[in-house]
Amino acid sequence: MTAVTVRDATAADAAAVLALNNANTPHVNALTTEEFAWLASHAAYYRVATDDSGVIGFALCLAEGLE
């Protein structure tokens, strides 16, 4: 069994996180690179779960009232 680690996301994770997000439409909205970059830059909480294969999950939360 591979150990899973949860850590703060970094800019290097963006492509993998975006691919995970877009692979799960229609359950979530598909995003462009620019849309995802905006969300990531405004995130109040942004973590990734990783194992030996790379990023396997993420949580990205925005603060209430963000426009």
C-alpha positions, 0 to 999 in steps of 0.5 A, spaced: 500 500 500 502 506 498 502 512 503 498 518 502 500 525 504 496 531 504 500 537 503 500 545 501 499 545 494 504 549 490 504 552 483 508 545 480 501 542 482 497 546 478 497 542 471 495 535 475 490 538 479 487 542 473 487 535 469 483 531 475 478 537 476 477 537 468 477 529 468 471 529 473 466 533 469 460 534 469 460 533 477 464 539 477 465 545 472 471 544 467 476 550 467 481 553 463 488 554 465 486 561 466 480 560 470 484 555 475 489 560 476 484 565 478 481 560 483 488 558 486 490 565 487 484 566 491 484 560 495 483 560 502 485 553 503 488 549 498 491 542 499 493 536 495 493 529 496 499 525 493 502 518 493 508 515 489 504 516 483 503 524 484 497 528 485 491 524 487 486 529 490 485 536 492 481 540 496 480 548 494 476 552 498 474 560 497 472 564 502 465 566 503 463 573 499 469 572 494 467 576 488 
